[in-house]
Amino acid sequence: MLNFINLSLKCPKCSHLLVDKTKLVDNVPSIKLNISLGNKEGQIWLSSIYGSYNYESSFEILKDQIATFKCPHCAQELTSVETCSECQAPLVDFHLIEGGKVSICSRAGCKKHSIEFEDLATAMYHFYNEYDIQKFTPYEAAAAKHSKTKHGITDKEIIESGTFLNSYCPYCRMNLISNGMIIFKIKKDNGELGILYLSPYLNVFKHATTIQVPEKYPVKEISCIFCDHSLVAEKEACPECGSQVARIHISAMKKLLDFKFCTRKGCTWHGISDEDLAYVMLEDSKEW
C-alpha cells in the first residue's frame, strides 16, 4: 500500500530539494532533474508519487536507453553503488527528507525501484498521512449539512471534499474499491493495456497507473475490472477540455448516483447528472 505515497526527495550530494512545484506530473509537484542521453542534454520531471512511472522530458527518451541524471542545483551526477537486479543498468539514488532513500533504474522502461526508510516510525507516518488515510470529513457529517441558494436553504445533501465515495460499476454492480483505491482497466490508442488506480475520496487527486500515460493524454478506453464493460459515456464530452468522460455509480442518500469524470490525464472535471443535482450537490472544487 506504500505504492502511492507522495515523496519529497533531495539531492544526496548537496541536499537540494528536487521538488518542482511549477511543473505537475500526476497532478502533483514533480521531481526535477537534469538528464543527458548521448549528445542530448535537457530536463526531466518525474512523478513524485512512488509507484508511478509517469514523467515529462525536454526531449524524447526511447525505451531501453540508459540516461545519466544530475542535480539541477549542484550539477553533480546522481549515482548508486548498486546496479538494477532486473536489467543490470546503473541505479540512481535520492534521499528522503525524512530519512532514507529511493532508488530507480536509469534504463527507460525498466520499472525497478525501491524505497528504504531509516526507521519504522517514518514509514508509518507516510502510511497514515500520505496514502489517502487522512482526516477526511465523515460521510455522516457531510450528509447533515445543507446548502444555500438564491432561493434560500435547500434540502440538498452536500457531498464534501474528502468524503469517501463507495464506487460501483453501473453494469455488473460490483464494488470497484480494491486496497483503498478505485480500480479500472484502461487502454491507450496504441492498444497498450493497464490498470488505473484513483483515490476514492472526493477532490483528492492521487492516482497511479501500471502503464505510462503522459500528461494531458486521453486514454482510449476505461472499463470495469470485473465485467470488462466500457465505462465511457456515449455522446458526452468533458465541458472543460472536450475529451470523453467515464461514468460510474457512487452511493449517497441510500441511492446510487451517476458520477462522471474526464478521461484526459490532467483534466480535473467531474460531475453528476442533472437529475441527481436535484437531490445532491458536490462541494465546489476545481479539480478531480
Secondary structure as UniProt FT lines:
FT   HELIX           2..4
FT   STRAND          9..10
FT   TURN            12..14
FT   STRAND          19..25
FT   TURN            26..27
FT   STRAND          28..37
FT   TURN            38..39
FT   STRAND          40..46
FT   TURN            50..51
FT   STRAND          55..57
FT   TURN            63..64
FT   STRAND          68..70
FT   TURN            72..74
FT   TURN            85..87
FT   STRAND          90..96
FT   TURN            97..98
FT   STRAND          100..105
FT   TURN            108..109
FT   STRAND          113..117
FT   HELIX           120..129
FT   HELIX           139..143
FT   STRAND          148..149
FT   TURN            150..151
FT   STRAND          152..153
FT   STRAND          157..159
FT   TURN            161..162
FT   STRAND          167..168
FT   TURN            170..172
FT   STRAND          177..178
FT   TURN            179..180
FT   STRAND          181..187
FT   TURN            189..190
FT   STRAND          193..198
FT   TURN            202..203
FT   STRAND          207..209
FT   TURN            215..216
FT   STRAND          221..224
FT   TURN            225..227
FT   STRAND          232..237
FT   TURN            239..241
FT   STRAND          244..252
FT   TURN            253..254
FT   STRAND          255..262
FT   TURN            265..266
FT   STRAND          270..272
FT   TURN            274..275
FT   HELIX           276..278
FT   STRAND          280..282
//
